[in-house]
């Protein structure tokens, strides 16, 4: 609000960012993170994104209140069962979005 300038390291220290990369490395790191997210169950990821948007639109209490219903919805999916099976069988999950 005061327009103070600070470094990327300071933004990391105070929690405004989660990670700092070397200048010019932003695109490559963003692609790495996107590939990592692609390994997640798509329905669980959709609920996570929806909950983050809910927090932005309606506030953190609304997002917290929605967690139980979202968790229940995710646990009712075939992807949830696949996630458990893949963990038990120590293999990569094969999510289908169902």
GIUR-V611096 format. One record per pair of residues at least 24 apart in sequence whose ideal C-beta (glycine too) atoms are under 6 Angstrom apart, sorted by the first residue. I is the first residue (numbers start at 0). J is the second residue. If there is no record, write none. Layout:
I;J + I;J
This chain:
40;78 + 40;82 + 40;94 + 41;96 + 42;76 + 42;78 + 43;73 + 46;73
